[in-house]
Amino acid sequence: MSTAMGATAVPNLIARYAELVDSGDFAGVGELFADAVFIGSGEPAEGAAAVERMLRDTVIRYEDGTPRTHHAVSNLAVEVDEESGVATARSYVTVFQALPESPLQAIAAGRYEDRFARRGGRWGFVERRVRIHLVGDVRAHLRGWSA
């Protein structure tokens, strides 16, 4: 969480999520959602332990401890109400992956719809909705996917 003003803290939290996922730090991602819910294609995950478990159960990590991905976030639109201590953001996400046996490629693209709140002077996630609209070859990224 960040003590910065919402207009800075919110984009920083969105970027931090991508950095943590791409580095394979699923516990760190979980901490971002300690007081929040993550809603994706499966059951919602609420709280740090549930989000960390969801990632460990679904995302494949390689010898270097990472999923060998790069989450590129773009078209970021943030609305902050500093007085009320709430914010919303929407953005596009494109997930790239490269492995020794396969070239760099986009494997998924969609949108993030996020809600944030300032608690105790610090900004944090309240909710993240992930809506993936385009799916490529995710067999080397997500468990349970087949050709």
C-alpha positions as CSV (number, residue, x, y, z in Angstrom):
1,M,0.0,0.0,0.0
2,S,1.1,3.5,-0.6
3,T,1.0,6.8,1.4
4,A,1.1,8.8,-1.8
5,M,-1.9,10.8,-3.1
6,G,-4.4,8.6,-4.9
7,A,-3.4,9.9,-8.4
8,T,0.1,8.5,-7.9
9,A,-0.6,5.6,-5.5
10,V,-3.3,3.9,-7.7
11,P,-1.1,3.6,-10.9
12,N,1.8,2.5,-8.7
13,L,-0.4,-0.3,-7.2
14,I,-1.4,-1.4,-10.6
15,A,2.2,-1.5,-11.8
16,R,3.3,-3.3,-8.6
17,Y,0.8,-6.1,-9.2
18,A,2.2,-6.7,-12.7
19,E,5.8,-6.7,-11.3
20,L,5.0,-9.1,-8.5
21,V,3.1,-11.6,-10.8
22,D,5.9,-11.5,-13.4
23,S,8.6,-12.0,-10.8
24,G,6.7,-15.0,-9.4
25,D,6.1,-13.4,-6.0
26,F,2.6,-14.7,-5.4
27,A,2.8,-14.0,-1.7
28,G,3.6,-10.4,-2.5
29,V,0.5,-10.3,-4.8
30,G,-1.5,-11.8,-2.0
31,E,-0.4,-9.0,0.3
32,L,-1.8,-6.4,-2.2
33,F,-5.2,-8.1,-1.7
34,A,-5.0,-8.5,2.1
35,D,-8.2,-6.5,2.4
36,A,-9.5,-7.0,-1.1
37,V,-11.1,-9.5,-3.5
38,F,-9.7,-10.7,-6.8
39,I,-12.4,-11.7,-9.3
40,G,-11.2,-13.6,-12.4
41,S,-12.5,-16.5,-14.4
42,G,-12.8,-18.8,-11.3
43,E,-14.2,-18.4,-7.9
44,P,-13.4,-15.0,-6.3
45,A,-10.4,-15.0,-4.1
46,E,-10.6,-12.8,-1.0
47,G,-7.7,-11.9,1.2
48,A,-3.9,-12.5,1.0
49,A,-3.9,-16.3,1.5
50,A,-6.7,-16.9,-1.0
51,V,-5.2,-14.8,-3.7
52,E,-1.7,-16.4,-3.2
53,R,-3.3,-19.9,-3.2
54,M,-5.2,-19.1,-6.4
55,L,-2.1,-18.0,-8.2
56,R,0.0,-21.0,-7.0
57,D,-2.8,-23.4,-8.1
58,T,-3.2,-21.9,-11.6
59,V,0.0,-20.2,-12.8
60,I,3.0,-22.3,-13.8
61,R,6.3,-21.1,-12.5
62,Y,9.6,-22.2,-14.1
63,E,13.2,-22.9,-12.9
64,D,13.9,-19.3,-12.3
65,G,10.8,-19.0,-10.1
66,T,8.9,-16.8,-12.6
67,P,6.0,-17.6,-15.0
68,R,8.2,-16.2,-17.8
69,T,5.6,-13.5,-18.4
70,H,5.4,-9.8,-18.9
71,H,2.1,-8.1,-18.0
72,A,1.8,-4.9,-20.1
73,V,-0.8,-2.5,-18.7
74,S,-2.0,0.3,-21.0
75,N,-5.0,2.7,-21.6
76,L,-5.0,3.4,-17.8
77,A,-7.9,5.7,-16.7
78,V,-7.9,6.6,-13.0
79,E,-10.6,8.5,-11.1
80,V,-9.7,9.5,-7.5
81,D,-11.9,11.1,-4.8
82,E,-9.3,12.2,-2.3
83,E,-11.9,13.6,0.0
84,S,-13.8,10.3,0.3
85,G,-10.6,8.2,0.0
86,V,-11.8,6.0,-2.9
87,A,-10.7,5.5,-6.4
88,T,-11.5,3.5,-9.5
89,A,-9.3,2.5,-12.4
90,R,-9.7,0.7,-15.7
91,S,-7.0,-0.5,-18.0
92,Y,-6.0,-2.9,-20.7
93,V,-3.7,-5.8,-20.0
94,T,-1.7,-7.8,-22.5
95,V,0.2,-10.8,-21.2
96,F,3.3,-11.8,-23.1
97,Q,5.3,-15.0,-22.5
98,A,8.6,-16.4,-23.8
99,L,10.1,-19.8,-23.2
100,P,13.3,-21.4,-24.6
101,E,11.1,-23.7,-26.8
102,S,8.7,-20.9,-27.9
103,P,9.1,-17.3,-29.1
104,L,7.9,-14.2,-27.4
105,Q,4.1,-14.1,-28.0
106,A,1.0,-12.4,-26.6
107,I,-0.9,-15.1,-24.8
108,A,-3.9,-13.1,-23.4
109,A,-5.4,-9.7,-23.5
110,G,-8.2,-8.1,-21.6
111,R,-9.2,-5.5,-19.0
112,Y,-8.7,-4.7,-15.4
113,E,-11.5,-3.0,-13.5
114,D,-10.2,-1.9,-10.1
115,R,-11.5,-0.3,-7.0
116,F,-9.3,1.2,-4.3
117,A,-9.6,2.8,-0.9
118,R,-7.4,4.8,1.5
119,R,-7.3,3.1,4.9
120,G,-5.2,4.5,7.7
121,G,-3.7,7.0,5.2
122,R,-2.6,4.3,2.8
123,W,-4.1,3.3,-0.6
124,G,-4.9,-0.3,-1.4
125,F,-6.9,-2.5,-3.6
126,V,-10.6,-3.2,-2.6
127,E,-11.4,-5.2,-5.7
128,R,-9.9,-6.3,-9.0
129,R,-12.0,-7.7,-11.8
130,V,-10.1,-9.3,-14.6
131,R,-11.9,-9.8,-17.9
132,I,-9.8,-11.6,-20.5
133,H,-11.3,-11.2,-24.0
134,L,-8.6,-12.6,-26.2
135,V,-6.9,-15.9,-25.3
136,G,-3.9,-17.3,-27.2
137,D,-1.7,-20.3,-26.3
138,V,-1.8,-20.3,-22.5
139,R,-0.9,-24.0,-22.1
140,A,2.6,-23.0,-20.8
141,H,1.2,-20.4,-18.5
142,L,-1.9,-21.8,-16.8
143,R,-2.5,-25.3,-15.3
144,G,-5.3,-27.3,-16.8
145,W,-5.3,-25.8,-20.3
146,S,-4.9,-28.1,-23.3
147,A,-4.7,-27.6,-27.0
